Amino acid sequence: MRRDPVTPEVRQLVLRRDRHCILLRLDWSHQCRDQWGNVHSSYDLDRLTLEHVKDALMMGRRAPSDPAHLVAMCYSGNVGVPSKEQRQAIRAYLREVAA
């Protein structure tokens, strides 16, 4: 299996582009949580993770580690798996920022 890690440069680019957890953009009542369940600011870029977003369903395959397929997201949102509706909105956002 070929490795496709997120480089530190790509991580910083995505965090600067998004400026906050993408789930806050979709739901202003969203509360970000870290891996221990502690609430933190959606704007705390140091505590956000990156979510790989596939263009289409590809079972068992991760999306590429490039800005066109990554968004800033809190740990709880990333591990909790976004809903189909959230994924559609995230894909629309990625198309918007790519234009």
N, C-alpha and C positions, 0 to 999 in steps of 0.2 A: 504494500500500500504506500502510495506517495504522500509524503508529509507536505502540508501547506500551512505553515504557521503564520499567525498574524505578527508582522514585524512591529517593533516599537514605533516606527515612523507612521505606519498605517493606523495604528491604535490612536496616536495623537491627532492625526488628520481627522479621523472619524469623530473623536470626542470634541474637537474644536468645531467641526461642521455642525454636529447635532446640539451641542451646548447643554443638553440635559437628557434625562431618561426619555426615550421615545414614547413610553407608555403615558407620561404626563401630557404629551401632545394629544393623545387620543382620549384621555380621561383626566380632567383637571382635579379630580378627587383622588387620583392614584397616590399611594404612599410607597416610596422606595424603602426596601429593607435589604440589609446585608445578609451574609450567610448565617449569622447568629439570630436573625429576626429583628435586629435593631433598626428602627426607623432612621433614615438620613435624608438629607436634602436631595432632590432630583437633580440639582445643579452641582453636586459634589463629584466632579469628574474623576477624582482619584478613587472613588468608591464604586464607580460604574464598571460594568463588564461590557463586552461586545457580543452581540447576537448575530449569528450567521443567518441570512435570509435567502432561501432558495427562490429561484425564478418560478419553479414549478416543483411539484412533489417528486422527490427522488428518494425513495426508501433506501436507508442505509448509507446515503451519501451526504456529505456536508457541502454547503455552498462554498464557493471560492473565498479566500481570505483577502478580498480587495474592497475598497470603499463602496463599490456598487452593490455589494452583498452584505455589508455590515452596518449595524446601527448601535448606538449607545443605549444600554438597558441596565437596570439594576439587577442585582443577583436574584432576587425573588421572582422578578418577571422572566428572567432568562431560564431559571430552573423550573419555574412553574409552567412554562410553555404557553406562549400567547395563543389566544383563540384564533379560529379561522378568520373571523371578522378583523381582529387586530392584525393578523398577518397580511390581509388584503390592504388594510390602511397603511401598513409599514411598506409594502411593495409600492403603493402609490406615492408615498413620501420619497422613497429611493428614486423612482422615476422622475419626480419633481426636482430633486436636488441634482440629478444627473443632467438635466436639460440646461 
